[in-house]
């Protein structure tokens, strides 16, 4: 069994930091997933104003959604962009992993600035928590790859398959964000929700989450190491639970919501 695994993966690097980050990031994502299912949501997007009493609301520090989202993604983008420059000589696989993370978060920043329209707010506590999670996982993923890049390559090379999946996923995610944009009012700050249509929205309510998972699946295949796999499993758990609660929200708001539209995986879930 182990020999089969080593055909596809580097051995875990002998690093206490990376081992700790396995546990921390996976635990945070798993806990967030369970919290979503229990109805205790991370307070952003359409769920930003839930789970909070009126007394607590008066004490909370709120940010505009655009500012909050920039805080979410910018540190992770900067970490990957700086690493792309500093570690450019550490081999093709590390270069591809770092480039993929840089592209992913740079796209996120550009979408926040030029694509998405926002009508709500974000709670500072949630913003900091999510931002730290993105930053720490990105830095850890790159550091993990730096530690394994001198080890013998896995016999089965999956990095080019990973690049292909990553590119398909990043385009698919962006395309469905554009479809969501067309549903929103042209006036910033106006709350108006409609049932999304087009693309995979005809099969699932959160195809952008589906493609986001595929983004990290692609990075896993490029990396072929354990840390990105653990992070991707945690991300998958969280986004599946988030899509589940999103579907419940649409069902509660729209009596005409199609029953055959799943949450995130077409025809399955």
Helices and strands as residue ranges (DSSP letters): H 2-6, H 16-38, G 45-47, H 54-59, E 62-64, H 65-86, H 92-114, E 121-123, H 124-148, H 159-183, G 199-202, H 207-223, H 226-253
